[in-house]
Amino acid sequence: MTADIYTARRQRLQSKIQHGIAIIPTAPEVARNADTHYDYRHDSHFYYLSGFAEPEAVLLILAGEQPQSILFCREKNLEREIWDGFRHGPEAARTHFGFDAAYPIAQLDEKLPELMGNQSTLFYPLGADAAWDARIIKIREAVKAKARSGIRAPHEIRDVRDLLNEMRLFKDTHELDIMRRAAHISCEAHRRAMRHTRPGQFEYEIEAEFLHEFCRHGARHPAYTSIVAAGANACTLHYVGNNARLNDGDLLLIDAGCELDSYAADITRTFPVNGRFSAAQRDVYEIVLAAQYAAIAAAHPGKHWNDPHEAALHVLVQGFIDLKLCHGSVDSVLESESYKQFYMHRTGHWLGMDVHDVGEYKTGEQWRTLQSGMTLTVEPGCYIRPSDKVPHEFWNIGIRIEDDVLITASGNEVLTQDAPKTVAEIEELMRHD
């Protein structure tokens, strides 16, 4: 992305604020142990507005008669760069990223009271960080202390995320280009996993295939902790142990996607370790796949957020009844919610810079209407734990099928369609002749 894209986003936020000041800090560095840190990842809101990936940075946006965007960041320090790598420094950051002004981060507490003075409203991510909350309140109190000099402190504090979440919900063409690339890399990783899976391996060996494919295409990190769940582990929704052996006859559920240029892909595929579905596995799999197709068909402009979930749920419930996992009519099973023994989560979530991306799911009391530019996942599933009320051949079958979907003006685009998901496609790819 060029600086113009971030400048335009800051200007959009200024127009939404109208009058006031917004303060958006990036994420802090986090220690992993005594002398190392976790790999640094910037705050998504901060990066969305700035394109600036260094730690120890704060963005200020002033709206009104004299709009400004100001960055506070680390100073240029050649000695530290020998150890830790390149730093832009304020002057280079101002030029490269298109800010109106930039200052050393050490000057923030000194300059912020002046910049906050006579601003009617303070926009800030309330409650995101207790230390920052205390710091902002302290600075606001310092501004209030200047009242006798005719300087007013903001009389209202609002959560800036209410505005930013709505902006980020609709992806522009540049974001979609990145998301398509992230989806392509992640699809290739799922194909690689299917080709390399054999009975007797460990889950972490398959996880390693994903990391290899991500990195060789420039996506250095997964978008979230990969789930590589064999057999009964697939019935644990957020399983991340990834250390069990793959047994002949088991299914392997993999929920994994890369992060590329700060945007996430999120794909789940389920396939047999030995390359061939058993009859029971195939029966359950076809129900989940049909539910996903129904949900994707319901994901288009004018539909409500909940419509894909309802479409998937009806197909799943009918399938559960057909397999004698649930009993009664579709309506009675839906009313009693007995289906939740086998399907207990929603059918998707927003997707973007965060894998569970920002944006409201309801407007007022109504589910949100889907519109062009929104991106979401569609991920129905079925998880059958052992029970004396469940036929034995279905025990420990856990299946989820997840794709990333863009709502378009005329319908939708499945960004992750290149990851095989029909029984025929999977078995053909896994054939070991």
C-alpha positions as CSV (number, residue, x, y, z in Angstrom):
1,M,0.0,0.0,0.0
2,T,1.1,3.6,-0.6
3,A,1.0,6.4,1.9
4,D,-2.0,7.9,0.0
5,I,-4.2,5.0,1.2
6,Y,-3.5,5.6,4.8
7,T,-3.8,9.4,4.4
8,A,-7.2,8.9,2.9
9,R,-8.3,6.7,5.8
10,R,-7.1,9.3,8.3
11,Q,-9.1,11.9,6.5
12,R,-12.2,9.7,6.5
13,L,-11.8,9.3,10.3
14,Q,-11.4,13.1,10.6
15,S,-14.7,13.6,8.8
16,K,-16.4,11.2,11.1
17,I,-15.0,12.9,14.2
18,Q,-15.9,16.4,12.9
19,H,-14.5,18.1,16.0
20,G,-12.1,16.6,18.5
21,I,-8.9,14.6,18.9
22,A,-8.4,10.9,18.5
23,I,-5.5,9.1,20.3
24,I,-4.6,5.6,19.0
25,P,-1.6,3.8,20.5
26,T,-0.1,0.8,18.8
27,A,0.4,-2.5,20.7
28,P,3.1,-2.9,23.3
29,E,6.0,-5.4,23.0
30,V,5.4,-8.4,25.2
31,A,8.2,-10.3,26.9
32,R,8.3,-14.1,26.2
33,N,10.9,-14.8,28.9
34,A,13.8,-13.1,30.7
35,D,15.5,-11.6,27.7
36,T,13.4,-12.2,24.6
37,H,10.1,-10.9,23.3
38,Y,7.3,-12.5,21.3
39,D,7.4,-11.6,17.7
40,Y,6.0,-8.1,17.5
41,R,2.6,-7.5,16.0
42,H,1.2,-3.9,15.8
43,D,-2.3,-2.9,16.8
44,S,-4.7,-3.4,13.9
45,H,-6.5,-0.1,14.3
46,F,-3.2,1.8,14.5
47,Y,-1.8,0.1,11.5
48,Y,-5.0,0.5,9.5
49,L,-4.6,4.3,9.8
50,S,-0.8,4.6,9.6
51,G,0.9,1.7,7.8
52,F,3.6,2.1,10.5
53,A,4.7,-1.2,11.9
54,E,7.2,-0.2,14.6
55,P,6.5,-0.5,18.4
56,E,6.4,2.4,20.8
57,A,4.2,4.6,18.6
58,V,1.1,6.7,19.0
59,L,-1.1,8.3,16.4
60,L,-3.0,11.5,17.0
61,I,-5.7,12.7,14.7
62,L,-7.1,16.2,15.1
63,A,-10.4,17.1,13.3
64,G,-12.0,20.4,12.9
65,E,-10.8,23.8,11.4
66,Q,-7.2,22.7,11.5
67,P,-7.1,19.0,10.9
68,Q,-3.8,17.2,11.5
69,S,-2.4,13.7,11.8
70,I,0.6,13.4,14.1
71,L,2.8,10.4,14.8
72,F,4.9,9.9,17.9
73,C,7.5,7.2,17.4
74,R,11.0,6.1,18.5
75,E,13.9,8.3,17.6
76,K,16.5,7.3,15.1
77,N,19.2,5.5,17.0
78,L,22.0,4.0,14.9
79,E,23.5,2.1,17.9
80,R,20.2,0.4,18.7
81,E,19.7,-0.4,15.1
82,I,22.9,-2.5,15.2
83,W,21.1,-4.8,17.7
84,D,17.4,-4.5,16.8
85,G,17.1,-3.4,13.2
86,F,16.0,-0.3,11.3
87,R,14.1,2.5,12.8
88,H,12.5,5.3,10.7
89,G,12.7,8.0,13.3
90,P,10.2,10.9,13.4
91,E,11.3,12.9,10.3
92,A,11.6,9.9,7.9
93,A,8.3,8.5,9.2
94,R,6.6,11.8,8.6
95,T,7.8,11.9,5.0
96,H,7.3,8.3,4.2
97,F,3.9,7.8,5.7
98,G,2.4,11.2,5.0
99,F,1.9,12.6,8.4
100,D,1.5,16.3,9.0
101,A,4.0,16.1,11.9
102,A,6.0,13.6,13.8
103,Y,7.8,13.7,17.2
104,P,9.8,11.4,19.4
105,I,7.7,9.2,21.6
106,A,9.4,10.6,24.7
107,Q,7.7,13.9,24.0
108,L,4.2,12.6,24.0
109,D,3.3,13.5,27.6
110,E,4.8,16.9,27.1
111,K,3.0,17.8,23.9
112,L,-0.3,15.9,24.4
113,P,-1.9,18.4,26.9
114,E,-1.3,21.2,24.5
115,L,-2.8,19.3,21.6
116,M,-5.7,18.1,23.7
117,G,-6.6,21.6,24.9
118,N,-9.8,23.2,23.6
119,Q,-10.8,20.0,21.9
120,S,-14.5,19.2,22.5
121,T,-14.3,15.4,22.4
122,L,-11.6,12.9,23.1
123,F,-11.8,9.7,21.0
124,Y,-9.8,6.8,22.4
125,P,-10.0,3.0,22.7
126,L,-11.6,2.9,26.1
127,G,-10.8,-0.1,28.3
128,A,-8.3,-1.6,25.8
129,D,-5.4,-1.1,28.2
130,A,-5.6,-0.1,31.8
131,A,-2.2,1.6,31.9
132,W,-3.2,3.7,28.9
133,D,-6.6,4.5,30.4
134,A,-4.8,5.9,33.5
135,R,-2.3,7.8,31.4
136,I,-5.0,9.5,29.3
137,I,-7.1,10.4,32.4
138,K,-4.0,11.9,34.0
139,I,-3.2,14.0,30.9
140,R,-6.8,15.2,30.7
141,E,-6.7,16.2,34.3
142,A,-3.6,18.3,33.5
143,V,-5.5,20.1,30.8
144,K,-8.4,20.7,33.1
145,A,-6.0,22.4,35.5
146,K,-5.5,25.1,32.9
147,A,-9.1,26.2,33.1
148,R,-8.1,29.6,34.6
149,S,-6.0,30.3,31.5
150,G,-9.0,29.8,29.3
151,I,-8.0,26.3,28.1
152,R,-10.8,23.7,28.2
153,A,-10.4,19.9,28.4
154,P,-12.5,17.6,26.3
155,H,-15.9,17.4,28.0
156,E,-16.7,14.0,26.4
157,I,-14.7,10.8,25.9
158,R,-15.9,8.4,23.2
159,D,-14.6,5.1,22.0
160,V,-12.8,5.6,18.7
161,R,-13.3,1.9,17.9
162,D,-17.0,2.6,17.2
163,L,-15.9,4.6,14.2
164,L,-12.9,2.5,13.1
165,N,-14.8,-0.8,13.4
166,E,-17.4,0.4,10.9
167,M,-14.6,1.7,8.5
168,R,-12.7,-1.6,8.7
169,L,-15.8,-3.7,8.1
170,F,-15.9,-2.7,4.4
171,K,-12.7,-3.7,2.6
172,D,-11.3,-1.6,-0.2
173,T,-9.6,-2.9,-3.4
174,H,-6.1,-2.9,-1.8
175,E,-7.2,-4.9,1.2
176,L,-9.0,-7.4,-1.0
177,D,-5.9,-7.9,-3.2
178,I,-4.0,-8.8,0.0
179,M,-6.8,-11.0,1.3
180,R,-6.9,-12.9,-2.0
181,R,-3.2,-13.5,-1.9
182,A,-3.4,-14.7,1.7
183,A,-6.3,-17.0,0.7
184,H,-4.2,-18.4,-2.2
185,I,-1.2,-19.1,0.0
186,S,-3.5,-20.8,2.7
187,C,-5.2,-22.9,0.0
188,E,-1.8,-24.1,-1.2
189,A,-0.9,-25.0,2.4
190,H,-4.0,-27.1,2.8
191,R,-3.3,-28.9,-0.5
192,R,0.2,-29.5,0.7
193,A,-1.0,-30.9,4.0
194,M,-3.4,-33.3,2.2
195,R,-0.6,-34.6,0.0
196,H,1.9,-35.2,2.9
197,T,-0.5,-36.7,5.4
198,R,0.1,-40.4,6.3
199,P,-0.9,-42.7,9.2
200,G,1.7,-42.8,11.9
201,Q,2.7,-39.2,11.6
202,F,2.2,-36.6,14.4
203,E,-0.1,-33.6,14.2
204,Y,2.8,-31.3,14.5
205,E,4.4,-32.7,11.4
206,I,1.4,-31.6,9.4
207,E,1.5,-28.2,11.2
208,A,5.1,-27.9,10.0
209,E,3.9,-28.3,6.4
210,F,1.7,-25.3,6.8
211,L,4.5,-23.2,8.2
212,H,6.7,-24.2,5.4
213,E,4.1,-23.2,2.7
214,F,3.3,-19.9,4.5
215,C,6.9,-18.8,4.8
216,R,8.0,-19.7,1.3
217,H,5.4,-17.4,0.0
218,G,6.3,-14.5,2.3
219,A,3.6,-15.0,5.0
220,R,5.9,-15.3,8.0
221,H,3.2,-16.1,10.6
222,P,-0.1,-18.0,10.9
223,A,-3.1,-15.7,11.4
224,Y,-3.9,-17.6,14.6
225,T,-2.7,-20.7,16.4
226,S,-3.2,-23.6,13.9
227,I,-5.6,-26.4,14.9
228,V,-4.4,-29.8,13.7
229,A,-6.8,-32.2,15.3
230,A,-6.8,-35.9,14.6
231,G,-9.6,-38.3,15.6
232,A,-11.3,-37.4,18.8
233,N,-9.3,-34.2,19.1
234,A,-11.4,-32.8,16.3
235,C,-14.3,-32.7,18.7
236,T,-12.5,-30.0,20.8
237,L,-13.3,-26.8,19.0
238,H,-10.2,-24.9,19.9
239,Y,-7.7,-27.8,20.2
240,V,-4.1,-26.6,19.8
241,G,-2.1,-29.4,21.4
242,N,-1.1,-30.6,17.9
243,N,1.0,-33.5,19.4
244,A,-1.1,-36.6,18.9
245,R,-0.3,-39.5,16.4
246,L,-2.4,-39.8,13.3
247,N,-4.1,-43.2,13.3
248,D,-5.2,-45.1,10.2
249,G,-9.0,-44.6,9.8
250,D,-9.1,-41.3,11.6
251,L,-10.2,-38.0,10.2
252,L,-7.9,-35.0,10.5
253,L,-9.4,-31.5,11.0
254,I,-7.1,-28.6,10.2
255,D,-8.2,-25.0,10.9
256,A,-5.3,-22.9,9.7
257,G,-4.6,-19.8,7.6
258,C,-1.7,-17.4,7.1
259,E,-1.4,-13.7,7.9
260,L,-0.1,-11.7,5.0
261,D,0.7,-7.9,5.2
262,S,-1.5,-7.8,8.4
263,Y,-4.5,-9.6,6.8
264,A,-5.8,-13.0,7.8
265,A,-7.0,-16.0,5.9
266,D,-9.1,-18.6,7.8
267,I,-9.7,-22.1,6.3
268,T,-10.8,-25.4,7.8
269,R,-10.7,-28.7,5.9
270,T,-11.3,-32.2,7.2
271,F,-10.0,-35.2,5.5
272,P,-9.2,-38.9,6.2
273,V,-5.6,-39.6,7.4
274,N,-5.4,-42.6,5.0
275,G,-7.0,-40.8,2.1
276,R,-10.3,-42.7,2.0
277,F,-13.5,-41.7,3.8
278,S,-15.3,-44.5,5.6
279,A,-19.0,-44.8,5.0
280,A,-19.9,-43.2,8.3
281,Q,-17.4,-40.4,7.8
282,R,-18.7,-39.8,4.3
283,D,-22.3,-39.6,5.5
284,V,-21.5,-36.9,8.1
285,Y,-19.1,-35.1,5.8
286,E,-21.7,-34.7,3.0
287,I,-24.2,-33.2,5.5
288,V,-21.7,-30.6,6.7
289,L,-20.7,-29.8,3.1
290,A,-24.3,-29.4,2.0
291,A,-24.9,-27.1,5.0
292,Q,-21.9,-25.0,3.9
293,Y,-23.2,-24.8,0.3
294,A,-26.5,-23.6,1.6
295,A,-24.9,-21.0,3.9
296,I,-22.7,-19.6,1.1
297,A,-25.8,-19.4,-1.2
298,A,-27.5,-17.3,1.5
299,A,-24.5,-14.9,1.8
300,H,-25.3,-12.1,-0.7
301,P,-26.3,-8.5,-0.6
302,G,-29.7,-7.8,1.0
303,K,-29.6,-10.9,3.2
304,H,-29.1,-10.6,7.0
305,W,-26.0,-11.7,8.9
306,N,-27.9,-14.6,10.4
307,D,-29.4,-15.9,7.2
308,P,-26.3,-18.1,6.3
309,H,-26.4,-19.5,9.8
310,E,-30.1,-20.3,9.6
311,A,-29.6,-21.9,6.2
312,A,-26.8,-24.1,7.4
313,L,-28.6,-25.0,10.6
314,H,-31.7,-26.3,8.7
315,V,-29.5,-28.6,6.6
316,L,-27.5,-29.9,9.6
317,V,-30.6,-30.6,11.6
318,Q,-32.3,-32.6,8.8
319,G,-29.0,-34.5,8.4
320,F,-28.8,-35.2,12.2
321,I,-32.4,-36.6,12.1
322,D,-31.6,-38.7,9.0
323,L,-28.6,-40.2,10.9
324,K,-30.7,-40.7,14.0
325,L,-28.5,-38.4,16.0
326,C,-31.5,-36.2,16.7
327,H,-35.1,-37.2,16.9
328,G,-38.4,-35.5,15.9
329,S,-39.1,-32.9,13.3
330,V,-36.8,-30.2,12.1
331,D,-38.9,-27.6,13.9
332,S,-39.0,-29.5,17.1
333,V,-35.2,-30.1,17.1
334,L,-34.6,-26.5,16.4
335,E,-36.9,-25.4,19.2
336,S,-35.5,-27.8,21.8
337,E,-31.9,-27.0,20.6
338,S,-31.0,-30.7,21.0
339,Y,-28.8,-30.2,17.9
340,K,-26.3,-28.3,20.0
341,Q,-25.0,-31.6,21.3
342,F,-23.4,-31.9,17.8
343,Y,-23.2,-28.3,16.6
344,M,-22.7,-25.7,19.2
345,H,-21.1,-22.7,17.4
346,R,-22.2,-20.0,14.9
347,T,-21.6,-20.4,11.2
348,G,-19.1,-17.6,10.7
349,H,-17.5,-14.3,11.7
350,W,-16.1,-11.2,10.1
351,L,-12.7,-11.5,8.6
352,G,-9.9,-9.0,7.9
353,M,-6.9,-7.7,9.8
354,D,-8.0,-9.7,12.8
355,V,-9.1,-13.3,12.2
356,H,-12.3,-12.5,14.2
357,D,-12.5,-9.1,12.7
358,V,-14.3,-6.0,13.9
359,G,-17.8,-4.8,13.1
360,E,-21.2,-5.1,14.6
361,Y,-23.4,-8.1,13.8
362,K,-26.6,-6.3,14.7
363,T,-28.0,-2.8,14.1
364,G,-30.4,-2.1,16.8
365,E,-32.3,-5.3,17.4
366,Q,-32.0,-6.5,13.8
367,W,-29.3,-8.7,12.3
368,R,-27.1,-6.6,10.1
369,T,-27.8,-6.5,6.3
370,L,-24.9,-7.9,4.2
371,Q,-23.4,-5.4,1.8
372,S,-20.7,-5.4,-0.9
373,G,-17.2,-5.2,0.6
374,M,-17.9,-7.2,3.7
375,T,-15.8,-10.4,4.2
376,L,-16.8,-13.3,6.4
377,T,-16.2,-16.9,7.1
378,V,-18.7,-19.7,6.5
379,E,-17.9,-22.7,8.7
380,P,-20.6,-25.2,9.7
381,G,-19.5,-28.3,11.5
382,C,-20.5,-31.5,13.3
383,Y,-18.8,-32.9,16.4
384,I,-19.9,-36.3,17.7
385,R,-18.5,-37.3,21.1
386,P,-19.1,-40.9,22.4
387,S,-22.5,-41.4,23.9
388,D,-24.8,-44.4,24.5
389,K,-27.4,-42.5,22.5
390,V,-25.2,-42.2,19.5
391,P,-24.5,-45.1,17.0
392,H,-20.9,-46.3,17.6
393,E,-19.8,-45.8,14.0
394,F,-20.1,-42.0,14.5
395,W,-18.1,-41.7,17.7
396,N,-15.3,-39.2,17.6
397,I,-16.1,-37.9,14.2
398,G,-15.4,-34.2,14.1
399,I,-15.9,-32.2,10.9
400,R,-15.7,-28.6,10.0
401,I,-15.5,-27.0,6.6
402,E,-14.7,-23.3,6.5
403,D,-14.2,-20.8,3.6
404,D,-13.6,-17.1,3.3
405,V,-16.3,-15.2,1.5
406,L,-16.5,-11.7,0.1
407,I,-19.9,-10.1,-0.4
408,T,-20.0,-8.6,-3.9
409,A,-22.5,-6.3,-5.6
410,S,-24.0,-9.3,-7.4
411,G,-23.6,-12.1,-4.9
412,N,-20.4,-13.4,-3.4
413,E,-16.8,-14.6,-4.1
414,V,-15.4,-17.5,-2.3
415,L,-11.8,-16.4,-1.8
416,T,-10.6,-19.9,-0.7
417,Q,-12.3,-22.1,-3.3
418,D,-9.0,-23.6,-4.4
419,A,-8.7,-25.7,-1.2
420,P,-10.3,-29.1,-2.1
421,K,-13.4,-29.9,-0.2
422,T,-15.6,-32.4,-2.0
423,V,-15.0,-36.1,-1.2
424,A,-13.9,-36.8,-4.7
425,E,-11.4,-33.9,-4.8
426,I,-9.9,-34.8,-1.5
427,E,-9.6,-38.5,-2.2
428,E,-8.1,-37.8,-5.7
429,L,-5.5,-35.4,-4.2
430,M,-4.6,-37.9,-1.5
431,R,-4.3,-40.9,-3.7
432,H,-0.9,-42.5,-3.1
433,D,-0.4,-44.7,-6.1
